[in-house]
C-alpha cells in the first residue's frame, strides 16, 4: 500500500493487508491525532487496508 503523509509531506509503502491501527502504530502516530483517508473516505482504526490501496494520513488541525 502507498501511504501519503502530511506535515512533513512524504510517501512510504507497506505490504498489506493491515488494519489502520497497525499502520499508525508502526509509524508511531497516535490515532486520536490523525485522520486516515482511503478512496476519499475517512476510515476507522479497525478498517483493514488492502495491499494495493493508497491512503492519506493527515494530522488533526484545530483552531479558531
mmCIF file of the N, C-alpha and C atoms, coordinates in Angstrom:
data_MODEL
# 
_entry.id   MODEL 
# 
loop_
_atom_site.group_PDB 
_atom_site.id 
_atom_site.type_symbol 
_atom_site.label_atom_id 
_atom_site.label_alt_id 
_atom_site.label_comp_id 
_atom_site.label_asym_id 
_atom_site.label_entity_id 
_atom_site.label_seq_id 
_atom_site.pdbx_PDB_ins_code 
_atom_site.Cartn_x 
_atom_site.Cartn_y 
_atom_site.Cartn_z 
_atom_site.occupancy 
_atom_site.B_iso_or_equiv 
_atom_site.pdbx_formal_charge 
_atom_site.auth_seq_id 
_atom_site.auth_comp_id 
_atom_site.auth_asym_id 
_atom_site.auth_atom_id 
_atom_site.pdbx_PDB_model_num 
ATOM 1   N N  . UNK A 1 1  ? 0.843   -1.176 0.000  1.00 0.00 ? 1  UNK A N  1 
ATOM 2   C CA . UNK A 1 1  ? 0.000   0.000  0.000  1.00 0.00 ? 1  UNK A CA 1 
ATOM 3   C C  . UNK A 1 1  ? 0.885   1.234  0.000  1.00 0.00 ? 1  UNK A C  1 
ATOM 4   N N  . UNK A 1 2  ? 0.402   2.265  -0.632 1.00 0.00 ? 2  UNK A N  1 
ATOM 5   C CA . UNK A 1 2  ? 1.088   3.548  -0.632 1.00 0.00 ? 2  UNK A CA 1 
ATOM 6   C C  . UNK A 1 2  ? 0.462   4.417  0.449  1.00 0.00 ? 2  UNK A C  1 
ATOM 7   N N  . UNK A 1 3  ? 1.310   5.064  1.223  1.00 0.00 ? 3  UNK A N  1 
ATOM 8   C CA . UNK A 1 3  ? 0.845   5.923  2.308  1.00 0.00 ? 3  UNK A CA 1 
ATOM 9   C C  . UNK A 1 3  ? 1.391   7.324  2.083  1.00 0.00 ? 3  UNK A C  1 
ATOM 10  N N  . UNK A 1 4  ? 0.483   8.288  1.983  1.00 0.00 ? 4  UNK A N  1 
ATOM 11  C CA . UNK A 1 4  ? 0.855   9.691  1.834  1.00 0.00 ? 4  UNK A CA 1 
ATOM 12  C C  . UNK A 1 4  ? 0.701   10.351 3.197  1.00 0.00 ? 4  UNK A C  1 
ATOM 13  N N  . UNK A 1 5  ? 1.785   10.894 3.702  1.00 0.00 ? 5  UNK A N  1 
ATOM 14  C CA . UNK A 1 5  ? 1.778   11.580 4.996  1.00 0.00 ? 5  UNK A CA 1 
ATOM 15  C C  . UNK A 1 5  ? 1.965   13.079 4.770  1.00 0.00 ? 5  UNK A C  1 
ATOM 16  N N  . UNK A 1 6  ? 1.407   13.871 5.658  1.00 0.00 ? 6  UNK A N  1 
ATOM 17  C CA . UNK A 1 6  ? 1.488   15.323 5.559  1.00 0.00 ? 6  UNK A CA 1 
ATOM 18  C C  . UNK A 1 6  ? 2.043   15.895 6.857  1.00 0.00 ? 6  UNK A C  1 
ATOM 19  N N  . UNK A 1 7  ? 2.799   16.963 6.728  1.00 0.00 ? 7  UNK A N  1 
ATOM 20  C CA . UNK A 1 7  ? 3.420   17.692 7.856  1.00 0.00 ? 7  UNK A CA 1 
ATOM 21  C C  . UNK A 1 7  ? 4.435   16.842 8.609  1.00 0.00 ? 7  UNK A C  1 
ATOM 22  N N  . UNK A 1 8  ? 5.553   16.536 8.047  1.00 0.00 ? 8  UNK A N  1 
ATOM 23  C CA . UNK A 1 8  ? 6.053   16.893 6.720  1.00 0.00 ? 8  UNK A CA 1 
ATOM 24  C C  . UNK A 1 8  ? 5.508   15.949 5.648  1.00 0.00 ? 8  UNK A C  1 
ATOM 25  N N  . UNK A 1 9  ? 5.415   16.462 4.417  1.00 0.00 ? 9  UNK A N  1 
ATOM 26  C CA . UNK A 1 9  ? 4.889   15.684 3.302  1.00 0.00 ? 9  UNK A CA 1 
ATOM 27  C C  . UNK A 1 9  ? 5.912   14.648 2.869  1.00 0.00 ? 9  UNK A C  1 
ATOM 28  N N  . UNK A 1 10 ? 5.452   13.393 2.774  1.00 0.00 ? 10 UNK A N  1 
ATOM 29  C CA . UNK A 1 10 ? 6.314   12.306 2.324  1.00 0.00 ? 10 UNK A CA 1 
ATOM 30  C C  . UNK A 1 10 ? 5.441   11.110 1.959  1.00 0.00 ? 10 UNK A C  1 
ATOM 31  N N  . UNK A 1 11 ? 6.012   10.166 1.238  1.00 0.00 ? 11 UNK A N  1 
ATOM 32  C CA . UNK A 1 11 ? 5.301   8.944  0.876  1.00 0.00 ? 11 UNK A CA 1 
ATOM 33  C C  . UNK A 1 11 ? 6.134   7.737  1.268  1.00 0.00 ? 11 UNK A C  1 
ATOM 34  N N  . UNK A 1 12 ? 5.456   6.713  1.789  1.00 0.00 ? 12 UNK A N  1 
ATOM 35  C CA . UNK A 1 12 ? 6.114   5.462  2.129  1.00 0.00 ? 12 UNK A CA 1 
ATOM 36  C C  . UNK A 1 12 ? 5.207   4.324  1.674  1.00 0.00 ? 12 UNK A C  1 
ATOM 37  N N  . UNK A 1 13 ? 5.720   3.123  1.710  1.00 0.00 ? 13 UNK A N  1 
ATOM 38  C CA . UNK A 1 13 ? 4.878   1.978  1.340  1.00 0.00 ? 13 UNK A CA 1 
ATOM 39  C C  . UNK A 1 13 ? 5.047   0.867  2.361  1.00 0.00 ? 13 UNK A C  1 
ATOM 40  N N  . UNK A 1 14 ? 3.966   0.126  2.550  1.00 0.00 ? 14 UNK A N  1 
ATOM 41  C CA . UNK A 1 14 ? 3.924   -1.046 3.428  1.00 0.00 ? 14 UNK A CA 1 
ATOM 42  C C  . UNK A 1 14 ? 3.292   -2.185 2.650  1.00 0.00 ? 14 UNK A C  1 
ATOM 43  N N  . UNK A 1 15 ? 3.603   -3.382 3.036  1.00 0.00 ? 15 UNK A N  1 
ATOM 44  C CA . UNK A 1 15 ? 2.901   -4.541 2.489  1.00 0.00 ? 15 UNK A CA 1 
ATOM 45  C C  . UNK A 1 15 ? 1.618   -4.727 3.294  1.00 0.00 ? 15 UNK A C  1 
ATOM 46  N N  . UNK A 1 16 ? 0.547   -5.088 2.630  1.00 0.00 ? 16 UNK A N  1 
ATOM 47  C CA . UNK A 1 16 ? -0.736  -5.260 3.297  1.00 0.00 ? 16 UNK A CA 1 
ATOM 48  C C  . UNK A 1 16 ? -1.228  -6.667 3.104  1.00 0.00 ? 16 UNK A C  1 
ATOM 49  N N  . UNK A 1 17 ? -2.433  -6.927 3.515  1.00 0.00 ? 17 UNK A N  1 
ATOM 50  C CA . UNK A 1 17 ? -3.371  -6.011 4.173  1.00 0.00 ? 17 UNK A CA 1 
ATOM 51  C C  . UNK A 1 17 ? -3.015  -5.798 5.644  1.00 0.00 ? 17 UNK A C  1 
ATOM 52  N N  . UNK A 1 18 ? -3.382  -4.625 6.148  1.00 0.00 ? 18 UNK A N  1 
ATOM 53  C CA . UNK A 1 18 ? -3.136  -4.267 7.549  1.00 0.00 ? 18 UNK A CA 1 
ATOM 54  C C  . UNK A 1 18 ? -4.277  -3.392 8.058  1.00 0.00 ? 18 UNK A C  1 
ATOM 55  N N  . UNK A 1 19 ? -4.644  -3.559 9.326  1.00 0.00 ? 19 UNK A N  1 
ATOM 56  C CA . UNK A 1 19 ? -5.631  -2.647 9.897  1.00 0.00 ? 19 UNK A CA 1 
ATOM 57  C C  . UNK A 1 19 ? -5.007  -1.262 10.131 1.00 0.00 ? 19 UNK A C  1 
ATOM 58  N N  . UNK A 1 20 ? -5.837  -0.243 10.080 1.00 0.00 ? 20 UNK A N  1 
ATOM 59  C CA . UNK A 1 20 ? -5.366  1.132  10.285 1.00 0.00 ? 20 UNK A CA 1 
ATOM 60  C C  . UNK A 1 20 ? -4.620  1.261  11.605 1.00 0.00 ? 20 UNK A C  1 
ATOM 61  N N  . UNK A 1 21 ? -5.114  0.637  12.662 1.00 0.00 ? 21 UNK A N  1 
ATOM 62  C CA . UNK A 1 21 ? -4.448  0.743  13.971 1.00 0.00 ? 21 UNK A CA 1 
ATOM 63  C C  . UNK A 1 21 ? -3.016  0.231  13.908 1.00 0.00 ? 21 UNK A C  1 
ATOM 64  N N  . UNK A 1 22 ? -2.769  -0.824 13.144 1.00 0.00 ? 22 UNK A N  1 
ATOM 65  C CA . UNK A 1 22 ? -1.427  -1.378 12.999 1.00 0.00 ? 22 UNK A CA 1 
ATOM 66  C C  . UNK A 1 22 ? -0.518  -0.435 12.204 1.00 0.00 ? 22 UNK A C  1 
ATOM 67  N N  . UNK A 1 23 ? -1.061  0.173  11.169 1.00 0.00 ? 23 UNK A N  1 
ATOM 68  C CA . UNK A 1 23 ? -0.281  1.120  10.355 1.00 0.00 ? 23 UNK A CA 1 
ATOM 69  C C  . UNK A 1 23 ? 0.148   2.310  11.200 1.00 0.00 ? 23 UNK A C  1 
ATOM 70  N N  . UNK A 1 24 ? -0.788  2.879  11.947 1.00 0.00 ? 24 UNK A N  1 
ATOM 71  C CA . UNK A 1 24 ? -0.462  4.030  12.793 1.00 0.00 ? 24 UNK A CA 1 
ATOM 72  C C  . UNK A 1 24 ? 0.556   3.660  13.870 1.00 0.00 ? 24 UNK A C  1 
ATOM 73  N N  . UNK A 1 25 ? 0.402   2.485  14.465 1.00 0.00 ? 25 UNK A N  1 
ATOM 74  C CA . UNK A 1 25 ? 1.342   2.042  15.495 1.00 0.00 ? 25 UNK A CA 1 
ATOM 75  C C  . UNK A 1 25 ? 2.736   1.883  14.913 1.00 0.00 ? 25 UNK A C  1 
ATOM 76  N N  . UNK A 1 26 ? 2.831   1.293  13.728 1.00 0.00 ? 26 UNK A N  1 
ATOM 77  C CA . UNK A 1 26 ? 4.133   1.083  13.089 1.00 0.00 ? 26 UNK A CA 1 
ATOM 78  C C  . UNK A 1 26 ? 4.812   2.416  12.770 1.00 0.00 ? 26 UNK A C  1 
ATOM 79  N N  . UNK A 1 27 ? 4.007   3.431  12.462 1.00 0.00 ? 27 UNK A N  1 
ATOM 80  C CA . UNK A 1 27 ? 4.544   4.763  12.174 1.00 0.00 ? 27 UNK A CA 1 
ATOM 81  C C  . UNK A 1 27 ? 4.757   5.598  13.433 1.00 0.00 ? 27 UNK A C  1 
ATOM 82  N N  . UNK A 1 28 ? 4.297   5.101  14.585 1.00 0.00 ? 28 UNK A N  1 
ATOM 83  C CA . UNK A 1 28 ? 4.431   5.847  15.832 1.00 0.00 ? 28 UNK A CA 1 
ATOM 84  C C  . UNK A 1 28 ? 3.521   7.051  15.909 1.00 0.00 ? 28 UNK A C  1 
ATOM 85  N N  . UNK A 1 29 ? 2.347   6.961  15.255 1.00 0.00 ? 29 UNK A N  1 
ATOM 86  C CA . UNK A 1 29 ? 1.405   8.078  15.229 1.00 0.00 ? 29 UNK A CA 1 
ATOM 87  C C  . UNK A 1 29 ? 0.197   7.773  16.110 1.00 0.00 ? 29 UNK A C  1 
ATOM 88  N N  . UNK A 1 30 ? -0.176  8.676  17.013 1.00 0.00 ? 30 UNK A N  1 
ATOM 89  C CA . UNK A 1 30 ? -1.361  8.446  17.844 1.00 0.00 ? 30 UNK A CA 1 
ATOM 90  C C  . UNK A 1 30 ? -2.641  8.569  17.020 1.00 0.00 ? 30 UNK A C  1 
ATOM 91  N N  . UNK A 1 31 ? -3.539  7.613  17.182 1.00 0.00 ? 31 UNK A N  1 
ATOM 92  C CA . UNK A 1 31 ? -4.793  7.572  16.419 1.00 0.00 ? 31 UNK A CA 1 
ATOM 93  C C  . UNK A 1 31 ? -5.630  8.831  16.624 1.00 0.00 ? 31 UNK A C  1 
ATOM 94  N N  . UNK A 1 32 ? -5.712  9.303  17.849 1.00 0.00 ? 32 UNK A N  1 
ATOM 95  C CA . UNK A 1 32 ? -6.567  10.454 18.145 1.00 0.00 ? 32 UNK A CA 1 
ATOM 96  C C  . UNK A 1 32 ? -6.052  11.759 17.544 1.00 0.00 ? 32 UNK A C  1 
ATOM 97  N N  . UNK A 1 33 ? -4.837  11.761 17.039 1.00 0.00 ? 33 UNK A N  1 
ATOM 98  C CA . UNK A 1 33 ? -4.264  12.977 16.467 1.00 0.00 ? 33 UNK A CA 1 
ATOM 99  C C  . UNK A 1 33 ? -4.146  12.924 14.945 1.00 0.00 ? 33 UNK A C  1 
ATOM 100 N N  . UNK A 1 34 ? -4.679  11.840 14.312 1.00 0.00 ? 34 UNK A N  1 
ATOM 101 C CA . UNK A 1 34 ? -4.535  11.681 12.870 1.00 0.00 ? 34 UNK A CA 1 
ATOM 102 C C  . UNK A 1 34 ? -5.814  11.162 12.219 1.00 0.00 ? 34 UNK A C  1 
ATOM 103 N N  . UNK A 1 35 ? -6.054  11.631 10.999 1.00 0.00 ? 35 UNK A N  1 
ATOM 104 C CA . UNK A 1 35 ? -7.166  11.153 10.184 1.00 0.00 ? 35 UNK A CA 1 
ATOM 105 C C  . UNK A 1 35 ? -6.599  10.259 9.095  1.00 0.00 ? 35 UNK A C  1 
ATOM 106 N N  . UNK A 1 36 ? -7.265  9.148  8.836  1.00 0.00 ? 36 UNK A N  1 
ATOM 107 C CA . UNK A 1 36 ? -6.832  8.238  7.778  1.00 0.00 ? 36 UNK A CA 1 
ATOM 108 C C  . UNK A 1 36 ? -7.922  8.215  6.716  1.00 0.00 ? 36 UNK A C  1 
ATOM 109 N N  . UNK A 1 37 ? -7.514  8.463  5.470  1.00 0.00 ? 37 UNK A N  1 
ATOM 110 C CA . UNK A 1 37 ? -8.445  8.570  4.360  1.00 0.00 ? 37 UNK A CA 1 
ATOM 111 C C  . UNK A 1 37 ? -8.059  7.554  3.295  1.00 0.00 ? 37 UNK A C  1 
ATOM 112 N N  . UNK A 1 38 ? -9.043  6.763  2.862  1.00 0.00 ? 38 UNK A N  1 
ATOM 113 C CA . UNK A 1 38 ? -8.839  5.774  1.806  1.00 0.00 ? 38 UNK A CA 1 
ATOM 114 C C  . UNK A 1 38 ? -9.966  5.936  0.790  1.00 0.00 ? 38 UNK A C  1 
ATOM 115 N N  . UNK A 1 39 ? -9.615  6.138  -0.481 1.00 0.00 ? 39 UNK A N  1 
ATOM 116 C CA . UNK A 1 39 ? -10.616 6.349  -1.532 1.00 0.00 ? 39 UNK A CA 1 
ATOM 117 C C  . UNK A 1 39 ? -11.575 7.481  -1.193 1.00 0.00 ? 39 UNK A C  1 
ATOM 118 N N  . UNK A 1 40 ? -11.025 8.582  -0.692 1.00 0.00 ? 40 UNK A N  1 
ATOM 119 C CA . UNK A 1 40 ? -11.799 9.777  -0.335 1.00 0.00 ? 40 UNK A CA 1 
ATOM 120 C C  . UNK A 1 40 ? -12.803 9.544  0.793  1.00 0.00 ? 40 UNK A C  1 
ATOM 121 N N  . UNK A 1 41 ? -12.605 8.486  1.579  1.00 0.00 ? 41 UNK A N  1 
ATOM 122 C CA . UNK A 1 41 ? -13.491 8.169  2.696  1.00 0.00 ? 41 UNK A CA 1 
ATOM 123 C C  . UNK A 1 41 ? -12.667 8.095  3.977  1.00 0.00 ? 41 UNK A C  1 
ATOM 124 N N  . UNK A 1 42 ? -13.135 8.763  5.011  1.00 0.00 ? 42 UNK A N  1 
ATOM 125 C CA . UNK A 1 42 ? -12.495 8.684  6.322  1.00 0.00 ? 42 UNK A CA 1 
ATOM 126 C C  . UNK A 1 42 ? -12.725 7.282  6.891  1.00 0.00 ? 42 UNK A C  1 
ATOM 127 N N  . UNK A 1 43 ? -11.643 6.591  7.282  1.00 0.00 ? 43 UNK A N  1 
ATOM 128 C CA . UNK A 1 43 ? -11.775 5.220  7.771  1.00 0.00 ? 43 UNK A CA 1 
ATOM 129 C C  . UNK A 1 43 ? -11.428 5.144  9.253  1.00 0.00 ? 43 UNK A C  1 
ATOM 130 N N  . UNK A 1 44 ? -11.959 4.121  9.914  1.00 0.00 ? 44 UNK A N  1 
ATOM 131 C CA . UNK A 1 44 ? -11.728 3.921  11.340 1.00 0.00 ? 44 UNK A CA 1 
ATOM 132 C C  . UNK A 1 44 ? -10.525 3.019  11.571 1.00 0.00 ? 44 UNK A C  1 
ATOM 133 N N  . UNK A 1 45 ? -10.084 2.949  12.820 1.00 0.00 ? 45 UNK A N  1 
ATOM 134 C CA . UNK A 1 45 ? -8.877  2.196  13.137 1.00 0.00 ? 45 UNK A CA 1 
ATOM 135 C C  . UNK A 1 45 ? -9.015  0.692  12.943 1.00 0.00 ? 45 UNK A C  1 
ATOM 136 N N  . UNK A 1 46 ? -10.227 0.168  12.864 1.00 0.00 ? 46 UNK A N  1 
ATOM 137 C CA . UNK A 1 46 ? -10.403 -1.267 12.646 1.00 0.00 ? 46 UNK A CA 1 
ATOM 138 C C  . UNK A 1 46 ? -10.555 -1.637 11.165 1.00 0.00 ? 46 UNK A C  1 
ATOM 139 N N  . UNK A 1 47 ? -10.533 -0.644 10.278 1.00 0.00 ? 47 UNK A N  1 
ATOM 140 C CA . UNK A 1 47 ? -10.611 -0.897 8.841  1.00 0.00 ? 47 UNK A CA 1 
ATOM 141 C C  . UNK A 1 47 ? -9.320  -1.544 8.363  1.00 0.00 ? 47 UNK A C  1 
ATOM 142 N N  . UNK A 1 48 ? -9.448  -2.607 7.571  1.00 0.00 ? 48 UNK A N  1 
ATOM 143 C CA . UNK A 1 48 ? -8.275  -3.287 7.013  1.00 0.00 ? 48 UNK A CA 1 
ATOM 144 C C  . UNK A 1 48 ? -8.002  -2.691 5.634  1.00 0.00 ? 48 UNK A C  1 
ATOM 145 N N  . UNK A 1 49 ? -6.770  -2.234 5.451  1.00 0.00 ? 49 UNK A N  1 
ATOM 146 C CA . UNK A 1 49 ? -6.347  -1.603 4.202  1.00 0.00 ? 49 UNK A CA 1 
ATOM 147 C C  . UNK A 1 49 ? -5.669  -2.649 3.324  1.00 0.00 ? 49 UNK A C  1 
ATOM 148 N N  . UNK A 1 50 ? -6.110  -2.758 2.072  1.00 0.00 ? 50 UNK A N  1 
ATOM 149 C CA . UNK A 1 50 ? -5.559  -3.763 1.164  1.00 0.00 ? 50 UNK A CA 1 
ATOM 150 C C  . UNK A 1 50 ? -4.163  -3.372 0.679  1.00 0.00 ? 50 UNK A C  1 
ATOM 151 N N  . UNK A 1 51 ? -3.473  -4.345 0.137  1.00 0.00 ? 51 UNK A N  1 
ATOM 152 C CA . UNK A 1 51 ? -2.104  -4.150 -0.323 1.00 0.00 ? 51 UNK A CA 1 
ATOM 153 C C  . UNK A 1 51 ? -2.014  -3.149 -1.476 1.00 0.00 ? 51 UNK A C  1 
ATOM 154 N N  . UNK A 1 52 ? -3.041  -3.052 -2.305 1.00 0.00 ? 52 UNK A N  1 
ATOM 155 C CA . UNK A 1 52 ? -2.990  -2.170 -3.466 1.00 0.00 ? 52 UNK A CA 1 
ATOM 156 C C  . UNK A 1 52 ? -3.635  -0.796 -3.225 1.00 0.00 ? 52 UNK A C  1 
ATOM 157 N N  . UNK A 1 53 ? -3.992  -0.490 -2.003 1.00 0.00 ? 53 UNK A N  1 
ATOM 158 C CA . UNK A 1 53 ? -4.661  0.780  -1.669 1.00 0.00 ? 53 UNK A CA 1 
ATOM 159 C C  . UNK A 1 53 ? -3.668  1.934  -1.557 1.00 0.00 ? 53 UNK A C  1 
ATOM 160 N N  . UNK A 1 54 ? -4.204  3.123  -1.729 1.00 0.00 ? 54 UNK A N  1 
ATOM 161 C CA . UNK A 1 54 ? -3.462  4.357  -1.475 1.00 0.00 ? 54 UNK A CA 1 
ATOM 162 C C  . UNK A 1 54 ? -4.223  5.087  -0.378 1.00 0.00 ? 54 UNK A C  1 
ATOM 163 N N  . UNK A 1 55 ? -3.535  5.399  0.721  1.00 0.00 ? 55 UNK A N  1 
ATOM 164 C CA . UNK A 1 55 ? -4.190  6.106  1.825  1.00 0.00 ? 55 UNK A CA 1 
ATOM 165 C C  . UNK A 1 55 ? -3.447  7.404  2.134  1.00 0.00 ? 55 UNK A C  1 
ATOM 166 N N  . UNK A 1 56 ? -4.160  8.312  2.755  1.00 0.00 ? 56 UNK A N  1 
ATOM 167 C CA . UNK A 1 56 ? -3.582  9.560  3.243  1.00 0.00 ? 56 UNK A CA 1 
ATOM 168 C C  . UNK A 1 56 ? -3.701  9.565  4.748  1.00 0.00 ? 56 UNK A C  1 
ATOM 169 N N  . UNK A 1 57 ? -2.652  10.003 5.421  1.00 0.00 ? 57 UNK A N  1 
ATOM 170 C CA . UNK A 1 57 ? -2.699  10.194 6.864  1.00 0.00 ? 57 UNK A CA 1 
ATOM 171 C C  . UNK A 1 57 ? -2.421  11.670 7.116  1.00 0.00 ? 57 UNK A C  1 
ATOM 172 N N  . UNK A 1 58 ? -3.411  12.335 7.695  1.00 0.00 ? 58 UNK A N  1 
ATOM 173 C CA . UNK A 1 58 ? -3.317  13.773 7.934  1.00 0.00 ? 58 UNK A CA 1 
ATOM 174 C C  . UNK A 1 58 ? -3.448  14.064 9.421  1.00 0.00 ? 58 UNK A C  1 
ATOM 175 N N  . UNK A 1 59 ? -2.651  14.985 9.924  1.00 0.00 ? 59 UNK A N  1 
ATOM 176 C CA . UNK A 1 59 ? -2.797  15.366 11.322 1.00 0.00 ? 59 UNK A CA 1 
ATOM 177 C C  . UNK A 1 59 ? -4.096  16.151 11.522 1.00 0.00 ? 59 UNK A C  1 
ATOM 178 N N  . UNK A 1 60 ? -4.694  15.986 12.681 1.00 0.00 ? 60 UNK A N  1 
ATOM 179 C CA . UNK A 1 60 ? -5.900  16.737 13.033 1.00 0.00 ? 60 UNK A CA 1 
ATOM 180 C C  . UNK A 1 60 ? -5.473  18.164 13.346 1.00 0.00 ? 60 UNK A C  1 
ATOM 181 N N  . UNK A 1 61 ? -6.146  19.125 12.744 1.00 0.00 ? 61 UNK A N  1 
ATOM 182 C CA . UNK A 1 61 ? -5.862  20.536 12.974 1.00 0.00 ? 61 UNK A CA 1 
ATOM 183 C C  . UNK A 1 61 ? -7.063  21.163 13.664 1.00 0.00 ? 61 UNK A C  1 
ATOM 184 N N  . UNK A 1 62 ? -6.808  21.980 14.631 1.00 0.00 ? 62 UNK A N  1 
ATOM 185 C CA . UNK A 1 62 ? -7.891  22.711 15.270 1.00 0.00 ? 62 UNK A CA 1 
ATOM 186 C C  . UNK A 1 62 ? -7.485  24.160 15.423 1.00 0.00 ? 62 UNK A C  1 
ATOM 187 N N  . UNK A 1 63 ? -8.436  24.975 15.634 1.00 0.00 ? 63 UNK A N  1 
ATOM 188 C CA . UNK A 1 63 ? -8.139  26.388 15.788 1.00 0.00 ? 63 UNK A CA 1 
ATOM 189 C C  . UNK A 1 63 ? -9.404  27.205 15.676 1.00 0.00 ? 63 UNK A C  1 
ATOM 190 N N  . UNK A 1 64 ? -9.237  28.474 15.791 1.00 0.00 ? 64 UNK A N  1 
ATOM 191 C CA . UNK A 1 64 ? -10.418 29.316 15.759 1.00 0.00 ? 64 UNK A CA 1 
ATOM 192 C C  . UNK A 1 64 ? -10.350 30.367 14.731 1.00 0.00 ? 64 UNK A C  1 
# 
